[in-house]
């Protein structure tokens, strides 16, 4: 039932000005004439406000999901950059004859020291209990590709969040306009009754 009301509000607004959709996020309609808006939807004020509040809640839910994805990517990018630096350091030390001494985390808060001799390969943790061995060149290429993808995804997420915030603002303004229009209409109806008595 909730999705049918959401599609009801989207269909008349598609003929409106500048209504778009971005990656599955429906655009909100700015309402200039509340009476025309209500007539297009075929709803009374209470129903229209309920539909708009539901749409606002849907936007807030999507915003929470996008913010979680943004936090994950923002944490992932420095990790990938750190891995790239380690692989570059290993490649720089390769062939010099000196060992690379490194401290690495065994578990949370527990570190161990290792001496790394010349190495032609590195093991990358891919997640889901999977670790693969790559040559240094392959590891660099894979990590750089992952870094580029993560940065591109972050840019798209930031743009999605901005679009979503615009839609939230438009929806909040529409709710206020519909509510204020209703208050004005009630006052207009009460005004003649007060003059008659």
C-alpha positions as CSV (number, residue, x, y, z in Angstrom):
1,X,0.0,0.0,0.0
2,X,2.8,2.4,0.9
3,X,4.5,1.9,-2.5
4,X,1.3,2.5,-4.4
5,X,0.9,5.9,-2.7
6,X,4.6,6.7,-3.5
7,X,4.0,5.9,-7.2
8,X,0.8,7.9,-7.1
9,X,2.7,11.0,-6.0
10,X,5.4,10.4,-8.6
11,X,3.2,10.0,-11.6
12,X,1.5,13.5,-11.6
13,X,4.8,15.1,-10.7
14,X,6.6,13.6,-13.7
15,X,4.8,16.2,-15.9
16,X,6.1,18.9,-13.5
17,X,9.2,21.0,-14.0
18,X,12.6,19.5,-13.6
19,X,11.6,16.3,-11.8
20,X,14.3,13.7,-12.2
21,X,15.5,10.5,-10.8
22,X,19.0,9.7,-9.8
23,X,20.1,6.1,-9.3
24,X,16.7,5.0,-8.1
25,X,16.1,8.0,-5.9
26,X,12.9,9.7,-7.1
27,X,12.8,13.4,-7.5
28,X,10.6,15.6,-5.4
29,X,8.1,18.0,-6.8
30,X,8.2,21.7,-5.7
31,X,4.6,22.7,-5.2
32,X,3.8,26.2,-6.3
33,X,0.0,25.9,-6.3
34,X,-1.2,23.6,-3.5
35,X,-4.8,23.5,-4.7
36,X,-3.7,22.3,-8.2
37,X,-1.3,19.8,-6.6
38,X,-4.1,18.3,-4.4
39,X,-6.5,18.1,-7.4
40,X,-3.8,16.4,-9.5
41,X,-3.3,13.8,-6.8
42,X,-7.0,13.5,-6.0
43,X,-6.2,13.6,-2.3
44,X,-7.3,15.7,0.7
45,X,-4.8,17.6,2.8
46,X,-4.5,14.9,5.5
47,X,-3.8,12.2,2.9
48,X,-1.4,14.4,1.0
49,X,0.5,15.2,4.1
50,X,0.7,11.5,5.0
51,X,2.1,10.6,1.6
52,X,4.6,13.4,1.8
53,X,5.7,12.3,5.3
54,X,6.1,8.8,4.1
55,X,8.2,10.0,1.2
56,X,10.3,12.0,3.6
57,X,10.9,8.9,5.8
58,X,11.9,6.9,2.7
59,X,14.4,9.7,1.8
60,X,15.8,9.6,5.4
61,X,16.2,5.8,5.2
62,X,18.0,6.0,1.9
63,X,20.2,8.8,3.3
64,X,21.2,6.5,6.3
65,X,22.2,3.7,3.9
66,X,24.2,6.1,1.7
67,X,26.0,7.6,4.7
68,X,26.9,4.1,5.9
69,X,28.3,3.3,2.4
70,X,30.2,6.6,2.5
71,X,31.8,5.9,5.9
72,X,32.8,2.4,4.7
73,X,34.5,3.9,1.5
74,X,36.2,6.6,3.5
75,X,37.7,4.0,5.8
76,X,38.6,1.7,2.9
77,X,40.5,4.3,0.8
78,X,43.3,4.9,3.4
79,X,43.7,1.2,3.8
80,X,44.2,0.7,0.1
81,X,46.6,3.6,-0.1
82,X,48.6,2.1,2.9
83,X,48.8,-1.3,1.1
84,X,50.0,0.5,-2.1
85,X,52.7,2.2,-0.1
86,X,53.8,-1.1,1.5
87,X,54.1,-2.8,-1.9
88,X,56.0,0.2,-3.3
89,X,58.4,0.0,-0.3
90,X,58.9,-3.7,-0.9
91,X,59.7,-3.1,-4.6
92,X,62.1,-0.3,-3.7
93,X,64.0,-2.5,-1.2
94,X,64.1,-5.4,-3.8
95,X,67.6,-6.1,-5.0
96,X,69.3,-3.8,-2.5
97,X,70.4,-6.8,-0.3
98,X,69.0,-5.3,2.9
99,X,66.1,-6.7,4.7
100,X,63.0,-4.7,5.4
101,X,62.1,-4.7,9.1
102,X,58.4,-4.2,9.7
103,X,55.9,-4.3,12.6
104,X,52.6,-5.9,11.6
105,X,49.4,-6.4,13.5
106,X,48.7,-10.0,14.5
107,X,45.4,-9.2,16.3
108,X,43.8,-6.1,17.7
109,X,46.5,-4.4,19.8
110,X,49.1,-7.2,19.3
111,X,52.0,-6.6,17.0
112,X,55.0,-8.6,15.8
113,X,58.2,-7.6,14.2
114,X,59.3,-9.3,10.9
115,X,62.4,-9.1,8.7
116,X,61.4,-9.4,5.1
117,X,64.1,-10.5,2.6
118,X,63.9,-9.9,-1.1
119,X,60.4,-10.9,-2.2
120,X,58.9,-11.2,-5.6
121,X,55.4,-11.6,-4.4
122,X,52.9,-10.3,-1.7
123,X,49.8,-11.8,-0.3
124,X,46.7,-9.7,-0.4
125,X,43.7,-10.2,1.9
126,X,40.7,-10.1,-0.3
127,X,38.1,-10.6,2.4
128,X,35.7,-13.4,3.1
129,X,38.6,-15.5,4.5
130,X,40.4,-15.3,1.1
131,X,44.1,-14.4,0.7
132,X,45.9,-14.6,-2.6
133,X,49.5,-14.3,-3.6
134,X,50.3,-11.8,-6.3
135,X,53.6,-10.6,-7.9
136,X,54.4,-7.1,-6.7
137,X,53.5,-5.7,-10.1
138,X,50.1,-7.5,-10.2
139,X,49.4,-6.4,-6.6
140,X,50.2,-2.8,-7.5
141,X,47.9,-2.9,-10.5
142,X,45.1,-4.5,-8.5
143,X,45.4,-2.1,-5.6
144,X,45.5,0.9,-7.9
145,X,42.4,-0.3,-9.7
146,X,40.6,-0.9,-6.4
147,X,41.7,2.6,-5.2
148,X,40.4,4.2,-8.4
149,X,37.1,2.3,-8.1
150,X,36.7,3.3,-4.5
151,X,37.4,7.0,-5.2
152,X,34.9,6.9,-8.1
153,X,32.3,5.3,-6.0
154,X,32.8,7.9,-3.3
155,X,32.3,10.7,-5.8
156,X,29.0,9.1,-7.0
157,X,27.9,8.7,-3.4
158,X,28.6,12.3,-2.5
159,X,26.6,13.4,-5.6
160,X,23.8,11.0,-4.6
161,X,23.8,12.4,-1.1
162,X,23.6,16.0,-2.4
163,X,20.7,15.1,-4.7
164,X,19.0,13.3,-1.8
165,X,19.4,16.3,0.5
166,X,17.9,18.5,-2.1
167,X,14.9,16.2,-2.4
168,X,14.5,16.1,1.4
169,X,14.5,20.0,1.5
170,X,12.0,20.2,-1.3
171,X,9.7,17.6,0.4
172,X,9.9,19.5,3.7
173,X,9.1,22.7,2.0
174,X,6.1,21.0,0.3
175,X,4.9,19.7,3.6
176,X,5.1,23.1,5.1
177,X,3.3,24.7,2.1
178,X,0.5,22.1,2.2
179,X,0.1,22.5,5.9
180,X,0.1,26.3,5.7
181,X,-2.4,26.3,2.8
182,X,-4.7,24.1,4.9
183,X,-4.4,26.5,7.9
184,X,-5.2,29.5,5.6
185,X,-8.2,27.7,4.1
186,X,-9.6,26.9,7.6
187,X,-9.2,30.5,8.6
188,X,-10.9,31.7,5.4
189,X,-13.9,29.3,6.2
190,X,-14.1,30.5,9.8
191,X,-13.8,34.2,8.9
192,X,-17.3,34.5,7.3
193,X,-18.8,32.6,10.2
194,X,-17.2,35.0,12.7
195,X,-18.5,38.0,10.8
196,X,-22.1,36.6,10.7
197,X,-22.3,36.2,14.5
